[in-house]
Every structure is written in structure tokens, then in C-alpha cells.
Amino acid sequence: MTTPTQTPNPQPVPRGQATVVPVLGMHRSGTSMFTRALNLLGMALGEPLMQPQADNPKGFWENEFFYDVDLRLLHAMECHVSGYGTAVQLLQIPALSQKVERSTDNLGVIEDYVANQFGSCAFWGWKDPRSVLLFPFWLSSLVELGFRRIRPTVIIRHPAAVVRSMARRTDLAALAPSFGGSSEELALQMWSAYSHALLDIVEQTDCFVSAHEWYLDRETARGELYRCGEYLGMPISAQGMTAALQWLDPGAVHHSDADPLAGLPGAQEALLLHGDLLSRARAQRACWRLQDAA
């Protein structure tokens, strides 16, 4: 898979000056779309990247190194390696990830990869939904490695859209009976757990929060990408913005009249949680507009 990256810089970028961007969001929330847009704007993703698959033909834009680390961490915790599970199970993972031993050997593997792939990059990042649950591990590890400009970006999507998309996944459908419920019930529990973890990240860090729907209208997307670029301190060229806007695909959104949340336990709580995250995203956006106007 060919990926435009930043213009090669022969000089290494000091870790304290590099901006690291973990792109965080629940499965099927549009993080692939957003990550590729940031890549086109100038954020390096490293290699190798995961190849497109039938459920994501335009690509995941997911770095296999970070994906592999996340799978190994979840396996060591005796959790489902895809980051699946009930809300009770998933909500335990952030605290467990904070306790993972960051030995010299473990950090050395991450340090070697980061130095090789991103040593000359002023802006780099990755996405993997599992990193939402494992963010305490990644944040502590990056700080220990000397990075100071860590700028998590969060993408939120309405739970109905996520549940509808997740319920179609064959791996979730095969797993759901073992948890004593339907695919929709398990998907909603997962969405709630991931969203609670995201809410903790938003409250504890200087975080950019955006809504999936804002990238489905060209002019709204343009403003939102500029806002994200300003948050990251990343200069955006006209060429990069044109490429990013051409990449964003409203046709990738699947619509359905049926409400997958109807009658599901926890649906009302999920809607309130989504409202909380969305209000934070709107507040950030409104504040940026006021500053931009000034």
C-alpha cells in the first residue's frame, strides 16, 4: 500500500519536539477515514500498514507494529485480542494496562521501531481501536521514551451506527452467544465501554474530540481538519487539504431505517454517554471558531 509521508528530513527531530498523535475511537467509528486524512495532511504512519479487507476495502491505515503490540498486551492480560468483550470485562483493561511492566527490553522494542520509522518526522501517529483501552500503557511508554507533545485525537460516532455495523461482523456474531446475548447487545456493551474509556482520556488529557458526521460534508470537514491541524501544530498546505477532502467518502456510510438500539439493555445510558461526548466535541469546536474569528 502506497502512503504519502512527510517530506524527508535528513535531520532527526528531537523527541521533545515531535508531535505524536494516537487516533482513538471505537471499532467502526470512522478512525480509518480520519487517520488517512491526517496522513494526506502530513502525518507519518510508518510501515508496514495493514492491507485492505472486505469489510474495509479502502484500507485500515493501521500500522502493523502498534497492532501487534496491542494484541500481545491483550493476550498477556487474558483478554480477547480484538478488544471484544462485555462492558465489565473491557472497563478493567485501562487500569491493567497501566500496570504492565515497561521493562528495558519491552521499551527497547518500541524505541527501536519508533526511532527507525519516525526519527525524522515532526508529526507521526497511529490508529488501532484497541489503543483506546490500552492508552494508559502507551501514554506512559511514550513519556518514558522522552516524548512530550502527545496529542490524542478522539473520533466519536453515534452508537446506533456502530452497533449496526458491528453486528454484521462474523467474528462478533460467533462470539456473542458465549456472552449470553445477541450481536447487537454485545456491540452496544462494547461501544459503552470504549466510550467510557474515551471520556476518561478526554478528561485527563489535552484532547481533540471530533464527530464522525462532521466529515461527511466537504465544507464542514475542511473547517474540522483545519481545527485539528491547529491543535496538532501541523501546517496544512492547500494541496494536502485538497487531497484529504477528496479522500473523505460520504458514500462509505451505510444507512438503515431500523433502529438497532430498540429494546436493547443499556440503550438509554449509551445515548446519554454519546450526548456527553458530543457536547464536549461541540464545545471545543465552538471555542475554536470564536478564537478563529477573533
TITORDO-529222 format. One record per residue: residue in one letter; y, x, z of N, C-alpha, C, CB in turn. Coordinates in steps of 0.05 Angstrom, whole numbers, padded with zeros to 5 digits, always signed. Glycine has a CB too. Layout:
BEGIN
aYXZYXZYXZYXZ...
// end
This chain:
BEGIN
m-00024+00017+00000+00000+00000+00000+00025+00018+00000+00000-00019+00025t+00043+00014-00019+00067+00030-00021+00088+00018-00003+00077+00031-00050t+00100+00035+00013+00121+00026+00032+00146+00044+00029+00111+00026+00061p+00169+00032+00022+00193+00047+00023+00199+00056+00051+00216+00032+00011t+00207+00081+00054+00214+00090+00080+00242+00102+00080+00194+00112+00090q+00251+00112+00102+00277+00123+00103+00279+00148+00085+00284+00130+00132t+00303+00154+00076+00307+00178+00061+00298+00202+00077+00337+00181+00052p+00281+00220+00065+00271+00242+00081+00293+00259+00094+00253+00260+00063n+00289+00265+00118+00309+00281+00133+00295+00307+00142+00320+00265+00158p+00304+00330+00131+00290+00355+00138+00293+00363+00167+00300+00377+00120q+00313+00351+00180+00318+00358+00208+00304+00338+00226+00348+00359+00213p+00290+00347+00247+00278+00329+00266+00300+00314+00281+00260+00343+00286v+00293+00289+00288+00312+00272+00304+00304+00274+00333+00311+00242+00294p+00322+00283+00351+00315+00284+00379+00305+00257+00389+00339+00294+00396r+00284+00258+00406+00273+00233+00415+00293+00215+00430+00249+00239+00433g+00311+00228+00444+00331+00212+00458+00350+00197+00440+00346+00229+00477q+00351+00206+00415+00369+00193+00396+00355+00174+00376+00384+00214+00380a+00329+00176+00374+00314+00159+00356+00312+00131+00367+00286+00170+00351t+00313+00111+00350+00310+00083+00358+00282+00073+00352+00332+00065+00345v+00268+00064+00373+00241+00054+00370+00241+00024+00372+00222+00067+00392v+00228+00011+00353+00230-00019+00350+00202-00031+00352+00244-00026+00324p+00193-00039+00375+00169-00056+00376+00176-00085+00368+00157-00055+00405v+00163-00094+00346+00167-00121+00337+00146-00139+00350+00165-00123+00305l+00155-00158+00366+00137-00172+00384+00137-00202+00377+00145-00168+00413g+00114-00214+00377+00112-00243+00373+00083-00251+00373+00125-00251+00346m+00078-00276+00379+00051-00287+00379+00039-00286+00351+00052-00317+00389h+00012-00285+00349-00001-00287+00323+00011-00310+00307-00032-00290+00327r+00013-00306+00281+00022-00327+00262+00050-00336+00267+00002-00350+00263s+00067-00318+00277+00095-00326+00283+00115-00315+00264+00102-00317+00311g+00106-00301+00243+00125-00290+00223+00133-00261+00228+00150-00307+00223t+00118-00247+00246+00125-00220+00252+00120-00201+00228+00110-00210+00276s+00100-00208+00212+00095-00191+00188+00119-00193+00168+00069-00200+00173m+00128-00217+00164+00151-00222+00146+00175-00207+00156+00157-00252+00144f+00180-00209+00182+00204-00196+00194+00201-00166+00193+00208-00206+00222t+00178-00155+00199+00174-00126+00200+00178-00114+00173+00146-00120+00210r+00168-00127+00152+00172-00117+00125+00202-00117+00118+00156-00133+00105a+00216-00138+00126+00245-00139+00120+00259-00116+00133+00257-00166+00131l+00252-00109+00159+00264-00087+00172+00257-00061+00158+00256-00085+00201n+00232-00059+00148+00224-00035+00133+00241-00031+00108+00194-00038+00125l+00247-00053+00094+00263-00052+00070+00292-00044+00077+00263-00078+00055l+00300-00051+00101+00327-00044+00110+00329-00014+00119+00336-00062+00133g+00306-00002+00124+00307+00027+00131+00291+00035+00155+00334+00035+00135m+00275+00017+00167+00259+00024+00190+00231+00034+00181+00255-00001+00209a+00224+00058+00189+00199+00070+00181+00176+00057+00196+00199+00100+00186l+00153+00053+00183+00129+00041+00195+00106+00060+00198+00121+00017+00179g+00107+00084+00185+00085+00103+00187+00062+00094+00170+00077+00106+00216e+00041+00110+00171+00017+00105+00155-00008+00113+00172+00017+00121+00128p-00031+00101+00165-00036+00081+00145-00029+00053+00155-00065+00082+00135l-00023+00035+00136-00018+00007+00142-00043-00009+00135+00007-00003+00127m-00047-00030+00151-00069-00048+00146-00067-00062+00118-00071-00070+00168q-00089-00064+00105-00089-00076+00078-00086-00107+00080-00114-00068+00063p-00074-00119+00059-00073-00149+00059-00100-00161+00060-00058-00158+00033q-00101-00185+00071-00126-00200+00072-00121-00229+00063-00138-00200+00101a-00142-00245+00061-00140-00272+00051-00120-00289+00067-00167-00285+00050d-00119-00285+00094-00102-00302+00110-00073-00290+00111-00113-00304+00138n-00069-00267+00098-00042-00256+00097-00040-00239+00072-00036-00239+00123p-00039-00252+00048-00041-00237+00023-00017-00219+00017-00043-00257+00000k+00006-00224+00030+00029-00207+00026+00030-00183+00045+00055-00224+00029g+00009-00181+00061+00007-00158+00078+00015-00163+00107+00023-00135+00067f+00003-00147+00125+00009-00150+00154+00032-00131+00162-00016-00144+00170w+00036-00109+00147+00055-00089+00153+00051-00078+00181+00084-00100+00150e+00025-00074+00186+00016-00067+00213+00004-00039+00212-00005-00088+00224n+00014-00021+00228+00005+00007+00229-00023+00008+00243+00026+00025+00243e-00042+00020+00229-00069+00021+00240-00072+00037+00265-00088+00031+00219f-00054+00057+00269-00056+00073+00293-00049+00056+00318-00037+00097+00292f-00027+00041+00317-00020+00025+00340-00040+00002+00344+00009+00013+00336y-00049-00009+00322-00070-00029+00323-00095-00019+00337-00077-00039+00294d-00103+00005+00330-00127+00017+00342-00123+00022+00372-00135+00043+00328v-00100+00032+00379-00094+00037+00408-00096+00011+00423-00067+00051+00412d-00084-00010+00413-00084-00036+00426-00112-00046+00429-00067-00056+00411l-00129-00044+00408-00157-00053+00410-00172-00037+00432-00171-00050+00383r-00167-00011+00433-00181+00005+00452-00173-00002+00481-00176+00035+00447l-00147-00008+00484-00138-00015+00511-00150-00042+00520-00107-00018+00511l-00150-00061+00502-00162-00088+00509-00192-00085+00514-00156-00108+00486h-00205-00069+00499-00234-00065+00503-00239-00052+00530-00246-00048+00481a-00223-00033+00537-00226-00020+00563-00221-00039+00586-00207+00004+00566m-00204-00059+00582-00198-00079+00602-00218-00101+00602-00170-00090+00598e-00238-00100+00584-00258-00120+00581-00246-00147+00572-00274-00124+00607c-00225-00145+00555-00212-00168+00544-00220-00171+00515-00181-00167+00547h-00216-00194+00503-00222-00198+00475-00203-00180+00459-00218-00228+00467v-00215-00164+00441-00199-00144+00427-00178-00155+00408-00217-00126+00411s-00180-00181+00400-00160-00193+00384-00137-00205+00400-00172-00215+00367g-00139-00202+00426-00118-00214+00443-00121-00244+00446-00091-00207+00432y-00146-00254+00443-00152-00282+00446-00161-00287+00475-00173-00291+00426g-00158-00312+00483-00168-00320+00510-00152-00343+00521-00167-00296+00528t-00160-00352+00544-00145-00373+00558-00119-00362+00569-00162-00386+00580a-00101-00380+00576-00075-00371+00587-00079-00355+00612-00057-00396+00593v-00098-00363+00629-00103-00349+00655-00112-00320+00649-00124-00363+00672q-00130-00317+00629-00140-00290+00623-00118-00273+00611-00163-00293+00603l-00103-00284+00592-00083-00268+00578-00060-00260+00596-00073-00283+00554l-00052-00277+00614-00029-00271+00631-00035-00249+00651-00021-00296+00646q-00060-00241+00654-00067-00218+00671-00063-00191+00657-00095-00221+00681i-00062-00192+00631-00063-00167+00615-00037-00150+00619-00067-00173+00586p-00013-00161+00618+00010-00144+00622+00009-00127+00647+00036-00161+00622a+00002-00139+00670+00000-00124+00695-00022-00102+00693-00005-00142+00718l-00044-00109+00680-00066-00090+00677-00057-00066+00660-00091-00103+00665s-00041-00073+00639-00033-00051+00621-00014-00032+00634-00020-00063+00596q+00001-00042+00654+00019-00024+00669+00004-00004+00685+00037-00041+00687k-00021-00011+00692-00037+00007+00710-00055+00026+00694-00054-00010+00728v-00054+00024+00667-00071+00042+00651-00062+00070+00656-00069+00034+00621e-00082+00088+00661-00076+00116+00665-00065+00129+00640-00101+00131+00675r-00041+00139+00642-00029+00152+00619-00032+00183+00624+00002+00145+00615s-00056+00191+00619-00063+00220+00623-00050+00237+00602-00094+00224+00624t-00051+00263+00607-00041+00282+00587-00055+00279+00560-00044+00310+00597d-00082+00274+00561-00097+00271+00537-00089+00246+00522-00127+00271+00543n-00088+00224+00537-00081+00198+00524-00053+00199+00512-00082+00175+00545l-00034+00208+00527-00006+00210+00517-00005+00231+00494+00013+00218+00539g-00022+00252+00496-00021+00272+00475-00029+00261+00448-00040+00294+00482v-00048+00242+00447-00056+00230+00421-00033+00214+00410-00080+00211+00425i-00019+00199+00427+00004+00183+00417+00026+00202+00409+00014+00164+00439e+00031+00222+00425+00053+00241+00419+00049+00255+00392+00056+00262+00441d+00024+00264+00388+00018+00278+00363+00022+00260+00338-00011+00288+00363y+00013+00235+00341+00017+00217+00318+00046+00211+00313+00001+00190+00323v+00061+00205+00334+00089+00198+00332+00105+00222+00321+00101+00190+00359a+00099+00246+00330+00113+00270+00320+00107+00274+00291+00105+00295+00337n+00083+00270+00283+00075+00274+00255+00087+00253+00236+00045+00274+00252q+00088+00228+00245+00096+00207+00228+00127+00201+00229+00081+00181+00234f+00138+00205+00253+00166+00195+00257+00185+00217+00267+00165+00172+00276g+00176+00242+00267+00193+00263+00278+00220+00266+00265+00179+00289+00276s+00222+00258+00240+00248+00260+00226+00260+00232+00220+00244+00274+00199c+00251+00212+00234+00261+00184+00230+00280+00176+00252+00237+00165+00228a+00303+00167+00245+00322+00157+00264+00315+00129+00274+00350+00156+00253f+00300+00114+00257+00292+00086+00263+00263+00083+00255+00311+00065+00249w+00246+00076+00275+00218+00071+00268+00207+00050+00287+00201+00097+00270g+00186+00037+00279+00175+00016+00296+00147+00007+00286+00193-00008+00297w+00137-00012+00299+00110-00023+00292+00109-00052+00301+00087-00006+00305k+00089-00066+00290+00083-00093+00300+00053-00097+00303+00094-00114+00280d+00046-00110+00324+00018-00119+00329+00021-00140+00351-00001-00095+00338p+00012-00164+00346+00014-00185+00366+00004-00177+00393+00000-00210+00357r-00017-00161+00394-00029-00152+00419-00009-00136+00436-00054-00136+00414s+00010-00123+00422+00030-00107+00437+00048-00124+00455+00047-00092+00417v+00049-00150+00450+00063-00168+00468+00051-00166+00496+00062-00198+00458l+00024-00168+00497+00010-00167+00523+00010-00139+00534-00018-00177+00519l+00011-00119+00517+00009-00091+00526+00036-00077+00527-00010-00076+00507f+00058-00092+00525+00084-00079+00524+00090-00062+00548+00105-00101+00522p+00082-00069+00573+00087-00051+00595+00075-00023+00591+00077-00062+00621f+00052-00022+00579+00040+00004+00573+00056+00020+00553+00011+00001+00562w+00064+00006+00531+00079+00020+00510+00107+00029+00520+00082+00002+00486l+00120+00012+00535+00147+00019+00545+00145+00044+00563+00159-00005+00560s+00127+00044+00582+00124+00066+00600+00116+00092+00585+00103+00060+00621s+00098+00089+00565+00089+00112+00550+00112+00124+00533+00066+00105+00531l+00127+00107+00520+00150+00117+00504+00171+00131+00521+00163+00094+00488v+00176+00120+00545+00195+00132+00563+00185+00159+00572+00201+00114+00587e+00159+00161+00579+00148+00187+00587+00149+00207+00565+00119+00183+00597l+00148+00198+00540+00149+00217+00518+00177+00225+00510+00135+00205+00493g+00197+00213+00524+00225+00222+00520+00242+00203+00504+00225+00248+00508f+00231+00180+00496+00247+00161+00480+00264+00144+00499+00229+00143+00463r+00289+00140+00492+00308+00125+00508+00319+00100+00495+00330+00143+00517r+00320+00101+00468+00331+00078+00453+00307+00061+00444+00348+00088+00429i+00296+00046+00462+00273+00028+00456+00285+00000+00453+00251+00030+00478r+00283-00012+00430+00296-00037+00424+00275-00058+00415+00317-00033+00402p+00263-00071+00434+00243-00092+00426+00257-00115+00412+00228-00103+00451t+00245-00125+00391+00255-00149+00377+00233-00170+00379+00262-00143+00348v+00241-00194+00385+00223-00217+00390+00227-00238+00369+00226-00228+00418i+00205-00247+00357+00206-00269+00338+00191-00293+00351+00193-00261+00311i+00204-00316+00352+00191-00339+00363+00187-00360+00341+00207-00351+00387r+00166-00376+00344+00161-00397+00325+00151-00422+00340+00139-00389+00304h+00157-00445+00331+00150-00470+00344+00120-00471+00349+00159-00494+00328p+00112-00479+00373+00083-00479+00379+00066-00496+00361+00079-00489+00408a+00078-00518+00350+00062-00535+00332+00054-00520+00307+00078-00561+00325a+00073-00504+00296+00067-00489+00272+00047-00467+00277+00093-00476+00261v+00049-00454+00300+00030-00433+00307+00002-00445+00312+00039-00417+00332v+00000-00466+00327-00026-00479+00333-00039-00488+00307-00022-00502+00352r-00023-00500+00290-00034-00509+00264-00046-00486+00248-00012-00524+00247s-00032-00464+00247-00041-00440+00232-00065-00427+00246-00018-00421+00229m-00063-00424+00272-00085-00410+00287-00111-00426+00286-00077-00406+00316a-00109-00452+00287-00133-00469+00287-00149-00466+00262-00125-00498+00292r-00137-00457+00240-00151-00454+00215-00167-00428+00214-00132-00455+00192r-00162-00410+00233-00175-00384+00233-00205-00387+00242-00161-00364+00251t-00222-00376+00225-00251-00379+00231-00259-00364+00257-00268-00369+00207d-00246-00341+00262-00254-00327+00286-00246-00342+00311-00240-00299+00286l-00223-00356+00311-00216-00372+00334-00234-00396+00337-00186-00381+00332a-00241-00409+00315-00258-00432+00316-00285-00425+00327-00261-00445+00288a-00296-00401+00320-00321-00393+00331-00320-00387+00360-00331-00369+00315l-00297-00379+00370-00294-00371+00398-00288-00395+00416-00272-00350+00400a-00274-00415+00406-00263-00436+00422-00285-00450+00439-00250-00457+00405p-00309-00457+00428-00329-00471+00445-00336-00456+00470-00354-00476+00429s-00336-00429+00469-00344-00414+00493-00323-00416+00515-00348-00384+00485f-00299-00426+00508-00278-00430+00528-00277-00460+00536-00251-00421+00517g-00295-00476+00524-00296-00504+00533-00276-00522+00521-00295-00505+00562g-00265-00515+00497-00245-00532+00485-00245-00529+00455-00218-00526+00496s-00225-00543+00443-00223-00542+00414-00206-00517+00406-00210-00567+00403s-00205-00512+00380-00189-00490+00370-00160-00495+00376-00193-00487+00339e-00151-00520+00374-00123-00527+00379-00116-00522+00408-00117-00556+00372e-00134-00529+00426-00129-00525+00455-00127-00495+00462-00151-00538+00472l-00145-00480+00451-00145-00451+00456-00120-00438+00444-00170-00437+00445a-00113-00446+00420-00089-00435+00407-00064-00441+00423-00086-00446+00378l-00062-00465+00434-00038-00473+00449-00037-00457+00475-00038-00503+00455q-00060-00453+00488-00061-00436+00512-00051-00407+00506-00089-00436+00525m-00060-00397+00483-00052-00370+00475-00022-00369+00469-00068-00362+00450w-00012-00389+00455+00016-00389+00449+00032-00389+00475+00024-00414+00432s+00024-00405+00495+00039-00407+00520+00038-00380+00535+00027-00429+00538a+00014-00367+00535+00012-00341+00549+00029-00320+00536-00018-00332+00550y+00028-00318+00510+00044-00299+00495+00074-00304+00500+00037-00299+00465s+00081-00329+00500+00109-00336+00503+00119-00330+00532+00114-00366+00497h+00102-00334+00552+00110-00326+00579+00114-00296+00580+00088-00335+00599a+00096-00281+00567+00099-00251+00566+00125-00244+00552+00075-00238+00552l+00131-00257+00530+00156-00251+00515+00180-00258+00533+00157-00268+00489l+00179-00279+00548+00201-00287+00565+00206-00265+00586+00196-00314+00578d+00184-00254+00597+00187-00232+00616+00201-00208+00603+00160-00224+00627i+00193-00202+00578+00205-00179+00564+00234-00184+00559+00190-00174+00537v+00241-00208+00551+00269-00215+00546+00286-00212+00571+00272-00243+00535e+00275-00220+00594+00289-00219+00619+00292-00191+00630+00276-00237+00639q+00274-00173+00622+00273-00146+00634+00285-00125+00616+00245-00139+00641t+00290-00131+00591+00300-00111+00572+00324-00121+00557+00278-00101+00553d+00338-00103+00544+00359-00110+00525+00345-00117+00499+00380-00087+00521c+00340-00142+00495+00321-00151+00474+00335-00168+00453+00298-00166+00486f+00328-00165+00428+00337-00182+00406+00317-00205+00403+00340-00166+00379v+00327-00230+00403+00310-00253+00401+00318-00269+00376+00311-00271+00426s+00299-00276+00359+00304-00290+00335+00284-00312+00330+00305-00270+00311a+00291-00332+00315+00273-00354+00309+00263-00352+00281+00288-00381+00314h+00237-00358+00278+00224-00356+00252+00239-00372+00230+00195-00366+00254e+00248-00396+00237+00261-00414+00218+00287-00402+00206+00267-00440+00230w+00299-00384+00220+00325-00373+00210+00321-00355+00186+00338-00357+00232y+00297-00348+00180+00292-00330+00157+00284-00346+00132+00271-00310+00163l+00286-00372+00133+00277-00389+00111+00301-00399+00094+00261-00413+00121d+00325-00392+00102+00349-00398+00087+00363-00372+00082+00367-00419+00102r+00370-00366+00057+00380-00339+00049+00405-00331+00065+00385-00339+00020e+00425-00348+00066+00450-00341+00079+00446-00338+00109+00471-00361+00073t+00430-00355+00121+00425-00353+00150+00410-00327+00155+00409-00377+00160a+00390-00321+00138+00375-00296+00141+00393-00272+00138+00353-00295+00120r+00412-00272+00120+00430-00250+00116+00445-00244+00142+00449-00255+00093g+00456-00264+00154+00470-00260+00179+00452-00250+00201+00484-00285+00187e+00428-00261+00202+00410-00253+00223+00400-00225+00220+00385-00272+00224l+00396-00216+00196+00388-00188+00191+00411-00169+00198+00379-00184+00162y+00435-00177+00191+00458-00160+00199+00461-00159+00229+00485-00172+00187r+00456-00181+00243+00457-00181+00272+00436-00162+00283+00453-00210+00283c+00412-00163+00272+00390-00145+00282+00397-00116+00276+00363-00153+00268g+00409-00111+00253+00417-00083+00246+00437-00073+00266+00427-00082+00218e+00456-00090+00274+00476-00082+00293+00464-00077+00320+00498-00103+00295y+00445-00093+00328+00431-00089+00354+00416-00063+00354+00411-00112+00359l+00404-00056+00331+00389-00031+00329+00406-00007+00324+00368-00033+00307g+00432-00012+00316+00449+00010+00308+00441+00022+00282+00448+00032+00330m+00428+00006+00265+00417+00015+00239+00436+00007+00217+00389+00004+00234p+00448+00026+00202+00465+00018+00180+00449+00004+00158+00479+00043+00168i+00460-00017+00146+00447-00032+00126+00462-00030+00100+00444-00062+00135s+00448-00021+00079+00460-00019+00053+00458-00045+00038+00447+00004+00037a+00475-00049+00018+00474-00073+00002+00447-00074-00013+00497-00074-00019q+00437-00051-00022+00411-00050-00036+00389-00059-00017+00406-00022-00047g+00389-00048+00008+00369-00055+00027+00370-00085+00034+00372-00039+00052m+00394-00096+00037+00396-00125+00044+00385-00142+00021+00425-00132+00050t+00392-00135-00004+00382-00150-00027+00352-00150-00028+00393-00138-00053a+00340-00126-00023+00310-00124-00023+00298-00141-00001+00301-00095-00021a+00310-00140+00023+00299-00155+00046+00301-00185+00041+00314-00148+00071l+00323-00194+00030+00326-00223+00025+00307-00233+00003+00355-00229+00017q+00302-00215-00017+00283-00223-00038+00255-00224-00027+00284-00203-00061w+00249-00208-00006+00223-00208+00006+00217-00233+00022+00220-00183+00024l+00237-00243+00037+00232-00266+00055+00224-00290+00038+00258-00273+00071d+00203-00303+00046+00190-00323+00028+00187-00350+00042+00162-00313+00020p+00205-00369+00037+00202-00395+00049+00176-00409+00041+00225-00413+00040g+00165-00401+00018+00140-00414+00009+00116-00406+00025+00135-00406-00020a+00119-00386+00042+00097-00378+00059+00092-00396+00083+00101-00350+00070v+00111-00415+00087+00109-00434+00109+00093-00458+00101+00137-00442+00120h+00073-00465+00116+00056-00488+00110+00066-00512+00126+00027-00482+00116h+00069-00534+00112+00079-00558+00125+00057-00579+00128+00103-00570+00109s+00059-00595+00148+00039-00616+00153+00052-00638+00169+00013-00606+00167d+00047-00663+00163+00059-00685+00178+00044-00689+00205+00057-00711+00162a+00019-00681+00206+00004-00686+00231+00014-00667+00253-00026-00682+00226d+00017-00677+00277+00026-00661+00299+00002-00650+00314+00044-00678+00319p-00003-00624+00312-00027-00612+00324-00026-00612+00355-00032-00584+00314l-00002-00617+00366+00001-00616+00395-00005-00643+00408+00029-00607+00402a-00007-00664+00392-00010-00691+00402-00035-00693+00420-00012-00712+00380g-00031-00700+00445-00054-00704+00463-00065-00679+00475-00075-00718+00449l-00054-00655+00468-00065-00631+00479-00055-00625+00507-00059-00607+00461p-00072-00617+00526-00062-00609+00552-00043-00586+00550-00086-00602+00571g-00021-00588+00564-00001-00567+00564+00019-00568+00542-00015-00541+00563a+00018-00589+00525+00037-00591+00503+00066-00593+00512+00030-00615+00485q+00071-00610+00532+00098-00613+00542+00109-00588+00554+00099-00636+00562e+00093-00574+00569+00101-00548+00580+00108-00528+00558+00080-00537+00599a+00092-00528+00537+00097-00509+00515+00123-00516+00501+00074-00511+00494l+00129-00541+00497+00154-00549+00485+00178-00540+00502+00155-00579+00480l+00176-00543+00528+00197-00534+00546+00200-00503+00545+00192-00543+00575l+00178-00489+00543+00179-00460+00542+00191-00451+00515+00150-00448+00544h+00184-00465+00494+00196-00458+00468+00227-00464+00469+00184-00475+00446g+00234-00486+00482+00263-00492+00485+00278-00470+00500+00266-00518+00498d+00265-00459+00520+00277-00437+00536+00282-00413+00518+00259-00430+00560l+00261-00404+00504+00264-00381+00487+00284-00386+00464+00236-00373+00475l+00283-00410+00453+00301-00416+00431+00330-00416+00441+00294-00443+00419s+00335-00426+00465+00362-00427+00475+00373-00398+00480+00363-00442+00502r+00355-00380+00487+00363-00352+00490+00370-00340+00463+00341-00336+00504a+00354-00346+00443+00360-00336+00416+00386-00347+00406+00337-00344+00397r+00391-00373+00411+00416-00385+00402+00440-00373+00416+00416-00415+00405a+00437-00368+00442+00459-00356+00458+00465-00328+00448+00451-00356+00488q+00445-00312+00442+00450-00285+00432+00465-00287+00405+00424-00270+00429r+00455-00305+00388+00467-00308+00362+00496-00317+00363+00451-00329+00345a+00502-00336+00381+00529-00346+00384+00547-00324+00395+00529-00370+00403c+00537-00308+00413+00553-00286+00424+00560-00266+00402+00538-00272+00447w+00540-00260+00385+00545-00241+00363+00565-00252+00344+00518-00235+00349r+00564-00278+00338+00583-00290+00319+00611-00288+00330+00576-00319+00314l+00614-00292+00356+00641-00290+00368+00651-00262+00367+00640-00300+00398q+00634-00242+00372+00642-00214+00370+00649-00207+00341+00620-00196+00381d+00633-00217+00323+00638-00210+00295+00664-00222+00285+00615-00221+00277a+00669-00247+00294+00695-00260+00286+00719-00245+00298+00695-00289+00295a+00715-00235+00323+00737-00220+00335+00742-00194+00321+00731-00215+00365
// end
